Amino acid sequence: MKKRTSLMFLAFILMLSLALVGCSKNTANESSSEGEGSGSEEAAVDTLVFGRGGDSVSLDPATATDGESFKVTKNIFETLIEFGEQDTELAPGLATEWSNSEDGLTYTLKLREGIKFHDGTDFNAEAVKFNFDRWASGDKEQYYYYNSQFGDRIKEVKVVDDYTVEFVLNSPLAPFYKNLAMSPFAIASPAAIEEFGDKFMENPVGTGPFVFKEWKRNDKITIVKNEEYWQEGLPKLSQVIFRAIPDNSARLNALSSGEVDLIDGVNFSDVGTIEANADLQSFYRPSLNIAYLGLTSTRGPLKEKLVRQALNYAVDKEALIDAFYAGAAEPAKNPMPPVVAGYNDDVVDYEYDPEKAKELLKEAGFENGFEMELWAMPVARPYMPDGQKVAEALQANFEAIGVKAKIVTYEWGTYLDKARLGEADTFLLGWTGDNGDADNFLYVLLDQDSIGSNNYSFYQNQEVHDLLIAAQSTADQAEREKLYKEAQVLIKEDAPWIPLVHSQPALAGKANITGFLPHPTGSDVLSTVEFK
């Protein structure tokens, strides 16, 4: 009997070992909550490690402006209205239904009942009012998006009852519902905001599928499953770890070695290699972006329109696409992509013509060129996989017309802050649309109202402003599109940017990942992701 018992014990140990080996196939080399700080490197099979190009700037969505922040906050917080799985069509979120008055001045939303914030407090109409009042009464420079998307349009937010909220506007705002669905306007716990104050950006509390656990600056952010989440069966994962790996090639190596499970910012030239690897798979984000070189119109020679036009003529966009996008992009001529209603395809782009550029510089009084700074993005973004190399290519383009561009860069958060304050001569940046509306590109990025928020080029044109405000204030979509097309003609002439490309961003992950749906806004909900 003793011998039989021993054999049974050995068989049990063998079976247990095989089971553990099987589990290790999806195991990431990250410490779990139990092993944190003890030196153990234990992780569950339902942990996703997401390798990305840079760290977040803020985990308070209301104060964030960068995609790396929204990548995380989209999974912690929720908005009143949501977008479709892979489009910008409107869908119920924390609100289940909505309606507005005929004059476009009153909007009423019915809220979902029985939802708790991660700290156990109730989500209700009072919480919605608290958040909007906070943004409206706060520092305009702190709440960039609120200033850009709503400004002083919201006169009052009324609590009708516990689960009904009413917005009263000073004037009509055509993209009001789409604005509500944007990541910056996610609803946060009033109790947590009051508890943490200025530190709320490091202690986010929402209603989303994942709960914030920890943030190790420039290393990783960990979020864990919301066990009380209102959508039954979600999220599928027990935790997500966002790892900051700035170099694109290093990020791909980390995926290939199993250190991470999913990456963005994939070099377009690497897609073929990824797709040839049976252990990996590629993903494509629906295109809704613009990469550009901003020309700060308040600095030195860049104050002159002819100079800005000359720099436009100097850039070889096709060469950029061939060198850095493997052909998976198209040249940009307007500040918004062709898929957005109101895009003006009749605008004629500045062709690549160095001689024309030199003529314009001479006409502007800079026959011998000039010196300027060219800021290169320190992180990979969906619209620009390698900011440093793109900067070097632009530097060579400008050198050919006698303009000496010194390449400068900063840590990502500092880069954004200094560029927003107008400290750059020229700066590489881009934009992934938040709501699929032309207003979200033209007004947010180039209207004079947005100086100090997202109009980093400090561009001002009263005629453009009047057109954009008129487009906001009418519900007639045909009229809106006409106004936006007129604005694009004026913007092209003033040349506050060099629009570079619209890309179809590539991502990659392990072959056994399912349920990942890249969103055109760049903010991906990971609640449906799992390992098969």
Secondary structure as UniProt FT lines:
FT   HELIX           2..23
FT   HELIX           24..26
FT   TURN            33..39
FT   TURN            45..46
FT   STRAND          47..52
FT   TURN            61..63
FT   HELIX           67..76
FT   STRAND          81..83
FT   TURN            85..86
FT   STRAND          90..92
FT   STRAND          95..100
FT   TURN            102..103
FT   STRAND          106..111
FT   TURN            118..119
FT   HELIX           125..137
FT   TURN            140..142
FT   HELIX           144..149
FT   TURN            150..152
FT   STRAND          154..161
FT   TURN            162..163
FT   STRAND          164..169
FT   TURN            174..175
FT   HELIX           176..180
FT   HELIX           183..185
FT   HELIX           190..196
FT   HELIX           197..202
FT   STRAND          210..216
FT   TURN            217..219
FT   STRAND          220..225
FT   TURN            227..228
FT   TURN            232..233
FT   STRAND          239..244
FT   HELIX           248..256
FT   TURN            257..258
FT   STRAND          262..263
FT   HELIX           268..270
FT   HELIX           271..275
FT   TURN            278..279
FT   STRAND          280..284
FT   STRAND          289..295
FT   TURN            297..298
FT   HELIX           300..303
FT   HELIX           305..314
FT   HELIX           317..324
FT   TURN            326..327
FT   STRAND          329..331
FT   TURN            338..339
FT   TURN            341..342
FT   TURN            345..346
FT   HELIX           354..363
FT   TURN            364..365
FT   TURN            367..368
FT   STRAND          371..375
FT   TURN            382..383
FT   HELIX           387..399
FT   TURN            400..402
FT   STRAND          404..408
FT   HELIX           412..420
FT   TURN            421..422
FT   STRAND          426..432
FT   HELIX           439..446
FT   HELIX           448..450
FT   TURN            451..454
FT   TURN            456..457
FT   HELIX           462..472
FT   HELIX           477..494
FT   STRAND          497..503
FT   STRAND          506..510
FT   TURN            511..512
FT   STRAND          513..514
FT   TURN            520..521
FT   TURN            527..528
FT   STRAND          530..531
//
